[in-house]
């Protein structure tokens, strides 16, 4: 009985550890830049994208680490769309999120517009 319990405990720990990893920046994502200035007229808007990083049970690095993971996810997704610039990055927060975040760790999210600029 104890062996089964220990095996289940080990398996559960390994599964939960997988939930706590940060999103790594891909080589294509490294070429994507954030900007606060409206992209030039010769840049083409490809669409909007949202990057997320789960904070559930991670506890590693706190909010800064979680936001960095969300930014990496955002850059990776923009690169996959063929973009190289992300404009107007913001963090969407609903009314529910404002209240829940004090009690429950929520996913970190960033949104922005993806552009392809020469």
C-alpha positions as CSV (number, residue, x, y, z in Angstrom):
1,X,0.0,0.0,0.0
2,X,2.8,2.4,0.8
3,X,4.6,1.6,-2.4
4,X,1.5,2.5,-4.4
5,X,1.1,5.8,-2.5
6,X,4.8,6.7,-3.1
7,X,4.5,5.9,-6.8
8,X,1.4,8.0,-7.1
9,X,3.0,10.8,-5.2
10,X,6.1,10.7,-7.5
11,X,4.0,10.6,-10.6
12,X,1.9,13.5,-9.5
13,X,5.0,15.6,-8.6
14,X,6.5,14.9,-12.1
15,X,3.2,15.9,-13.8
16,X,2.9,19.1,-11.8
17,X,6.5,20.0,-12.5
18,X,5.7,20.1,-16.2
19,X,3.1,22.8,-15.5
20,X,5.7,25.1,-13.9
21,X,8.1,25.6,-16.8
22,X,8.6,29.0,-18.5
23,X,8.1,29.5,-22.2
24,X,11.5,29.5,-23.9
25,X,12.2,32.0,-26.7
26,X,12.7,30.3,-30.0
27,X,15.4,31.4,-32.5
28,X,12.7,32.9,-34.7
29,X,11.2,34.6,-31.8
30,X,14.5,36.3,-31.0
31,X,14.2,38.3,-34.2
32,X,10.8,39.8,-33.2
33,X,11.0,43.3,-31.6
34,X,8.6,45.2,-29.4
35,X,7.9,48.8,-30.2
36,X,5.9,51.7,-28.7
37,X,5.9,53.7,-31.9
38,X,3.3,53.1,-34.6
39,X,5.0,51.0,-37.3
40,X,5.8,52.7,-40.7
41,X,3.3,52.8,-43.5
42,X,5.3,50.2,-45.4
43,X,4.7,47.6,-42.6
44,X,1.9,45.2,-43.1
45,X,-0.5,44.3,-40.2
46,X,-0.7,40.5,-39.8
47,X,-3.1,40.4,-36.9
48,X,-3.4,40.3,-33.2
49,X,-1.8,37.8,-30.9
50,X,-1.9,36.8,-27.3
51,X,1.0,35.3,-25.3
52,X,0.3,33.5,-22.1
53,X,2.4,31.9,-19.3
54,X,0.7,29.7,-16.7
55,X,1.5,30.7,-13.2
56,X,-0.3,27.8,-11.6
57,X,2.0,26.0,-9.2
58,X,5.1,27.5,-10.7
59,X,6.1,29.8,-7.9
60,X,9.4,30.2,-9.7
61,X,10.6,33.8,-10.1
62,X,7.3,35.4,-9.3
63,X,5.3,37.8,-11.5
64,X,8.4,39.0,-13.4
65,X,9.3,35.5,-14.5
66,X,5.7,34.8,-15.5
67,X,5.5,38.0,-17.6
68,X,8.8,37.2,-19.3
69,X,7.3,33.8,-20.2
70,X,4.2,35.5,-21.7
71,X,6.4,37.9,-23.7
72,X,8.4,35.0,-25.0
73,X,5.2,33.2,-26.0
74,X,4.0,36.4,-27.7
75,X,7.3,36.8,-29.7
76,X,7.2,33.1,-30.7
77,X,3.7,33.3,-32.0
78,X,4.4,36.6,-33.9
79,X,7.4,34.9,-35.6
80,X,5.2,31.9,-36.5
81,X,2.8,34.4,-38.2
82,X,5.7,35.8,-40.2
83,X,6.0,39.0,-38.2
84,X,9.0,40.8,-36.9
85,X,7.5,43.7,-34.9
86,X,4.9,43.7,-32.1
87,X,3.1,47.0,-31.4
88,X,0.7,48.1,-28.7
89,X,1.6,45.4,-26.2
90,X,-0.7,45.4,-23.2
91,X,-2.0,43.1,-20.5
92,X,-5.7,42.4,-20.7
93,X,-7.4,42.4,-17.3
94,X,-11.0,41.7,-16.8
95,X,-13.0,42.8,-13.7
96,X,-13.0,39.2,-12.5
97,X,-9.2,39.0,-12.9
98,X,-8.7,42.0,-10.7
99,X,-10.5,40.4,-7.7
100,X,-9.3,36.8,-8.3
101,X,-5.6,37.6,-8.6
102,X,-5.4,38.5,-4.9
103,X,-6.4,35.0,-4.0
104,X,-5.6,32.7,-6.9
105,X,-2.6,32.7,-9.2
106,X,-3.8,33.6,-12.7
107,X,-2.1,33.1,-16.1
108,X,0.0,36.1,-17.2
109,X,-1.2,37.4,-20.6
110,X,0.1,39.9,-23.1
111,X,-1.6,41.1,-26.3
112,X,-0.3,43.0,-29.3
113,X,-0.5,43.7,-33.0
114,X,1.9,41.8,-35.2
115,X,3.5,43.5,-38.2
116,X,5.8,42.5,-41.0
117,X,8.2,45.3,-41.6
118,X,11.0,45.4,-44.2
